[in-house]
Amino acid sequence: MANALAITWPNTCHRLCIWHIYQNAAIHLSSVFARFTSFSKDFSSCIYDFEEEDEFLCAWDEMLDKYDLKTNEWLERMFKLREKWALVYGRQSFCADMTTTQRSESMNSVLKKYVSYKHNLLQFFHHFDRLIDERRYQELKADLRTCHSTPVAFFPVEILKHAASVYTHEVFELFQDELRKAYDSQIELCGEIGETSEYKITPFKKHHQHTVMYDSSHGNISCSCKKFEFAGILCSHALKVLSSRNIVKVPELYIKKRWTKKAKKSVVEAQPLGDSISASECVNANDEKKNIGVHYKELCSLYSQLVTRTALTDETFKLARTGILKMIEEVEVKLENMIAVSPNIGSKSTGKKALVSRVDEQRSVGASLNPGNAFDDVNTASSDILIKGWKNKEKNPVKSGKRPKSGLEKSIRRKRQKHNIISSSNSPTAHASTGNNEQV
């Protein structure tokens, strides 16, 4: 998979799950974990703590010497793959602060609450639609909470007030935790070169120092821990420097849009029609189906954003509904005028007839669609639908709860039945019964 990802998506960063590495370590190094209570801390330190490659390599060698693991084959294999799991090699890549596959929090675990292996394909899609509806409802609730409430700061400082007005509730909690750590650390100015200042930040009760560079002319700030590059929020070390420079707002440069309350606003930036990619793709008059597909895709994306935002309140809903109805009327008038005035619009071979046919077809399709009831009759209507070329199998009304038998099990069962029949026919009781029947 790693090779395929490197070829297909060369700009992506493929890493190994830290949780699985710990599970494998517990298997291959079980005796080491049992003998040395400090091994877990040292192993974890090699994964998370170091910011420079030289520091990581020294710590790794010291761990191997300390616990006599230089000849351990599993650790040798892991060291060859160190760039895929040690954070010292991955901090520069944005991963939204994720170091595991998060299976317990992913769609994989959520899906199990709605579907079962006993469901047929139609039932699966019916329950999957319920899941999608529930997820969208929860997302809508989160959007309402974000738009109509403000997170509570643990103490009223200006930078927290600004963060509360910008970030979502969840990201604000992470930012607030970093700011709390900032107030619990020491700062030391090491030197200045022009407008660039270098600081050393030491967290409380820790000996490791983090280097922060701040450019006052452009407002750029960077830390050796690379928290912003990896997680997308400023680290406590950078916030400590900003606080010492009397900066009371989160710099715009270090606010990722995906963490803000306006993350969904203008997801697809509207471009002038003549400059858009989709418009250039639609120039090909010889492929009308492709043009219609491109138009449909772009409009669906834009209307999806519109519906998501306007459904939040009654006022915006009414505004959008009125505007859409008016737009539909204008489109109908426009199409009628195009049919009447331009007989050559549409396919070159059919001209006016092609456009009329497409308009009538779209009207009939639009009139028959009812998105709200798309899945309401999924169980009742499905039994009447027959697909051409498929044999309609009769359903067995009696469903057995027994496990399906394999071919080998069926063969053994037939042999046993045959053996029992032969044994019963050769028994004295069977002969006596046969003799009595003959006498009768």
QUIVENHU-V902563 format. One record per pair of residues at least 12 apart in sequence whose C-alpha atoms are under 6 Angstrom apart, sorted by the first residue. I is the first residue (numbers start at 1). J is the second residue. D is the distance in Angstrom with one decimal. If there is no record, write none. Layout:
I;J;D
I;J;D
This chain:
15;84;4.5
15;85;6.0
16;84;5.5
16;85;5.4
17;100;4.4
17;101;5.9
18;99;5.9
18;100;5.4
19;100;5.9
47;86;4.7
47;87;6.0
48;87;5.6
50;88;5.8
51;88;5.2
51;225;6.0
91;226;5.8
91;230;5.2
92;229;5.4
92;230;6.0
93;230;5.5
94;229;5.5
94;230;4.2
95;230;5.5
96;231;4.3
97;230;5.9
97;231;4.2
114;127;6.0
146;168;6.0
151;164;5.7
151;169;5.8
158;248;5.4
159;248;4.6
159;249;4.7
162;249;5.9
166;260;5.5
167;259;5.8
167;260;4.3
167;261;5.7
168;260;5.5
168;261;5.4
178;235;5.9
178;236;4.6
179;236;5.6
181;236;5.7
182;236;4.5
182;240;5.0
184;204;5.9
185;202;5.6
185;203;4.2
185;204;5.1
186;201;5.7
186;202;5.2
187;200;5.9
187;201;4.8
188;200;5.1
195;215;5.6
195;216;5.6
196;214;5.5
196;215;4.4
197;213;5.8
197;214;5.2
198;212;5.8
198;213;4.7
199;211;5.8
199;212;5.1
201;237;6.0
210;224;5.9
211;223;5.7
211;224;5.4
